[in-house]
Amino acid sequence: MLEVKNLEVAYGRVNAVKGISFTVDKGQIVSLLGANGAGKSTTLRTISGLLKPIAGEIWFEGERIDGIGAHKIVERGIAQSPEGRRLFRNMSVEDNLKLGAFSRKDLSGVKSDMERVYDLFPVLSERRTEAAGLFSGGEQQMLAIGRAMMSRPKLLMLDEPSMGLSPIMTQTIMDTIRGLQSEGVTILLVEQNAQAALSLAHKGYVLEVGQIMFSDTGAALLGDDRVRRAYLGAD
């Protein structure tokens, strides 16, 4: 579904992503792992069209997308729930969700998808008229994922969905991700919680300072001594 080829992205003279290549197959959960500054979020922002690469290519469903606008990429079927959630804090839950469907004209479909989000996250339904800024971190993450789902993405990109959450809420979010994948949504997951991410992932790629150092199945990376030492706190 997604193929990233020799991608390079720079901030001024600093190369944040240094020629990485990876693939995401339809129906999979693929995790990008790495410490802060490894280039994970930069990669997602570039796939979304928010950043322009200085080299390389991005292909989605057989078409090259690295030269088109971010709104067109959403229309093609890629949505991102960004790091830090980036909600419209003074707007209601319902209005935040409606903004996630900005590219759609099928009003009945938008309404049914909103109800699907409410079924997925009942607390959002109970507080649909309240401002997003009044919610806890976990509830805001639910809303951020729900907003991304409102565009009916074929590929859902999640950037640090467990950041700042309690262990119980982290498990809730990870269970939700597994449920979305079981419904046919392909997921590209950026996550510092390596244990949680690799437990879900069909494939994983480990980034360090803008380069992919190694990759394998999620299960194999969980058992890899290099990953265990660097990200799981194992000796």
C-alpha positions as CSV (number, residue, x, y, z in Angstrom):
1,M,0.0,0.0,0.0
2,L,2.8,2.5,1.0
3,E,6.3,2.5,-0.3
4,V,8.9,5.0,0.9
5,K,12.1,5.0,-1.3
6,N,15.4,6.6,-0.2
7,L,13.6,9.4,1.6
8,E,15.6,12.4,2.7
9,V,14.2,15.4,4.6
10,A,16.0,18.4,6.0
11,Y,15.4,21.3,8.3
12,G,17.7,23.9,6.8
13,R,21.1,22.4,6.7
14,V,20.3,19.6,9.1
15,N,19.2,16.3,7.5
16,A,16.6,14.8,9.8
17,V,15.9,11.8,7.6
18,K,18.8,10.3,5.7
19,G,17.7,8.1,2.8
20,I,15.3,5.7,4.5
21,S,13.2,3.0,2.7
22,F,10.3,0.9,4.0
23,T,7.0,-0.5,3.0
24,V,3.6,-0.9,4.6
25,D,1.4,-3.7,3.2
26,K,-2.4,-3.5,3.2
27,G,-4.0,-4.6,6.4
28,Q,-0.8,-4.5,8.5
29,I,0.3,-2.6,11.5
30,V,3.8,-1.3,10.9
31,S,5.8,0.4,13.7
32,L,8.5,3.0,13.5
33,L,10.7,3.0,16.6
34,G,13.4,5.2,17.9
35,A,14.4,7.8,20.4
36,N,13.6,11.5,20.2
37,G,15.2,13.0,17.2
38,A,15.4,9.8,15.3
39,G,13.3,11.1,12.4
40,K,10.0,9.3,13.1
41,S,7.6,12.2,13.2
42,T,9.4,13.9,10.4
43,T,8.8,10.8,8.3
44,L,5.1,10.9,9.0
45,R,4.8,14.6,8.4
46,T,6.5,14.1,5.0
47,I,4.2,11.3,4.0
48,S,1.2,13.6,5.0
49,G,2.5,16.3,2.7
50,L,3.3,18.8,5.5
51,L,7.0,18.6,4.7
52,K,8.7,18.3,1.3
53,P,11.5,15.8,0.9
54,I,14.8,16.9,-0.6
55,A,15.3,13.5,-2.2
56,G,13.4,10.2,-2.5
57,E,9.9,9.1,-3.4
58,I,6.7,8.2,-1.6
59,W,4.2,5.9,-3.4
60,F,0.7,5.1,-2.2
61,E,-1.4,2.5,-3.9
62,G,0.9,2.6,-7.0
63,E,0.8,6.4,-7.4
64,R,3.6,8.8,-6.4
65,I,2.3,11.3,-3.8
66,D,5.4,13.3,-2.6
67,G,4.7,16.1,-5.0
68,I,1.0,16.8,-4.1
69,G,-0.6,18.9,-1.4
70,A,-1.5,17.7,2.1
71,H,-5.3,18.1,1.5
72,K,-5.0,15.9,-1.6
73,I,-3.2,13.2,0.3
74,V,-6.1,13.1,2.8
75,E,-8.4,12.7,-0.2
76,R,-6.3,9.8,-1.5
77,G,-6.9,8.0,1.8
78,I,-4.1,8.8,4.3
79,A,-4.9,10.4,7.6
80,Q,-2.6,11.3,10.5
81,S,-3.3,11.7,14.2
82,P,-0.3,13.9,15.1
83,E,2.0,14.0,18.1
84,G,0.5,16.1,20.8
85,R,-3.0,15.5,19.4
86,R,-3.3,19.1,18.0
87,L,-7.0,19.4,18.7
88,F,-9.0,22.6,18.4
89,R,-9.2,23.0,22.2
90,N,-12.0,25.6,22.2
91,M,-14.2,23.7,19.9
92,S,-16.6,20.9,20.8
93,V,-15.9,17.2,20.3
94,E,-18.5,17.1,17.5
95,D,-16.9,20.1,15.7
96,N,-13.5,18.6,15.9
97,L,-14.8,15.4,14.4
98,K,-16.6,17.3,11.6
99,L,-13.3,18.9,10.7
100,G,-11.8,15.5,10.3
101,A,-14.3,15.0,7.4
102,F,-13.6,18.3,5.7
103,S,-12.8,16.6,2.4
104,R,-16.1,14.6,2.2
105,K,-19.4,15.6,0.6
106,D,-21.4,12.5,1.7
107,L,-23.3,14.0,4.6
108,S,-25.1,10.7,5.5
109,G,-21.8,8.9,5.5
110,V,-20.2,11.5,7.7
111,K,-23.0,11.2,10.2
112,S,-22.7,7.4,10.3
113,D,-19.0,7.6,10.7
114,M,-19.4,10.0,13.6
115,E,-21.7,7.5,15.3
116,R,-19.0,4.8,14.7
117,V,-16.5,7.0,16.6
118,Y,-19.0,7.4,19.4
119,D,-19.5,3.7,19.6
120,L,-15.7,3.2,19.6
121,F,-15.2,5.9,22.4
122,P,-18.4,6.2,24.4
123,V,-17.0,9.0,26.6
124,L,-16.9,11.2,23.5
125,S,-20.6,10.6,22.8
126,E,-21.5,11.5,26.4
127,R,-19.6,14.8,26.1
128,R,-20.0,15.6,22.5
129,T,-20.9,19.2,23.1
130,E,-18.0,20.0,25.5
131,A,-14.8,21.7,24.5
132,A,-12.0,19.4,23.6
133,G,-9.6,21.3,26.0
134,L,-11.6,20.2,29.0
135,F,-10.7,16.5,28.4
136,S,-8.0,14.4,30.0
137,G,-5.0,13.4,27.9
138,G,-6.4,9.9,27.2
139,E,-9.8,11.4,26.1
140,Q,-8.1,13.9,23.9
141,Q,-6.1,11.0,22.3
142,M,-9.4,9.2,21.6
143,L,-10.7,12.3,20.0
144,A,-7.6,12.8,17.9
145,I,-7.9,9.2,16.6
146,G,-11.6,9.7,16.0
147,R,-11.0,12.9,14.1
148,A,-8.4,11.1,11.8
149,M,-10.9,8.3,11.2
150,M,-13.6,10.7,10.0
151,S,-11.8,11.0,6.6
152,R,-12.3,7.2,6.2
153,P,-8.6,6.6,5.7
154,K,-7.2,3.5,4.1
155,L,-3.9,4.2,5.9
156,L,-4.1,5.7,9.4
157,M,-0.8,7.1,10.8
158,L,-0.6,7.5,14.5
159,D,2.2,9.6,16.1
160,E,3.0,8.8,19.7
161,P,-0.6,7.9,20.7
162,S,0.4,6.7,24.2
163,M,2.5,9.8,25.1
164,G,1.7,11.0,28.6
165,L,-1.0,8.4,29.2
166,S,-1.4,6.1,32.2
167,P,-0.6,2.4,31.7
168,I,-4.4,1.6,31.7
169,M,-5.2,4.3,29.2
170,T,-2.2,3.2,27.0
171,Q,-3.7,-0.3,27.0
172,T,-7.1,1.1,26.0
173,I,-5.5,3.0,23.0
174,M,-3.5,-0.1,21.9
175,D,-6.6,-2.3,22.1
176,T,-8.4,0.3,19.9
177,I,-5.5,0.2,17.4
178,R,-5.7,-3.6,17.2
179,G,-9.5,-3.3,16.7
180,L,-9.2,-0.8,13.9
181,Q,-6.7,-3.1,12.1
182,S,-9.0,-6.0,12.5
183,E,-11.7,-4.0,10.7
184,G,-9.4,-3.5,7.7
185,V,-7.6,-0.2,8.5
186,T,-3.9,-0.2,7.7
187,I,-1.8,1.5,10.4
188,L,1.6,3.1,10.5
189,L,2.4,3.6,14.2
190,V,5.2,5.8,15.6
191,E,5.6,5.0,19.3
192,Q,8.3,5.2,21.9
193,N,6.6,2.5,24.0
194,A,8.5,-0.3,22.1
195,Q,6.9,-3.1,24.1
196,A,3.3,-2.0,23.2
197,A,4.1,-1.1,19.6
198,L,6.0,-4.3,18.7
199,S,3.3,-6.4,20.4
200,L,0.9,-5.1,17.8
201,A,3.1,-4.8,14.8
202,H,3.4,-7.1,11.9
203,K,6.7,-5.3,11.0
204,G,8.9,-2.9,12.7
205,Y,11.7,-0.5,11.7
206,V,14.2,1.0,14.2
207,L,15.4,4.5,13.4
208,E,18.5,6.1,14.8
209,V,19.5,9.7,13.8
210,G,17.5,9.6,10.6
211,Q,18.5,6.1,9.4
212,I,16.9,2.7,9.6
213,M,19.3,0.6,11.6
214,F,17.4,-2.7,11.4
215,S,14.0,-4.1,10.7
216,D,12.1,-7.4,11.2
217,T,8.7,-8.7,12.3
218,G,7.3,-7.3,15.5
219,A,7.8,-10.5,17.4
220,A,11.4,-10.9,16.2
221,L,12.3,-7.3,17.2
222,L,10.8,-8.0,20.7
223,G,13.3,-10.8,21.1
224,D,16.2,-8.9,19.5
225,D,18.9,-8.1,22.1
226,R,19.7,-4.8,20.5
227,V,16.1,-3.7,20.8
228,R,15.8,-5.1,24.3
229,R,18.8,-3.2,25.5
230,A,18.0,0.1,23.9
231,Y,14.2,0.3,24.2
232,L,12.9,-2.3,26.7
233,G,15.3,-1.7,29.6
234,A,16.7,-5.3,29.5
235,D,20.3,-6.2,30.2
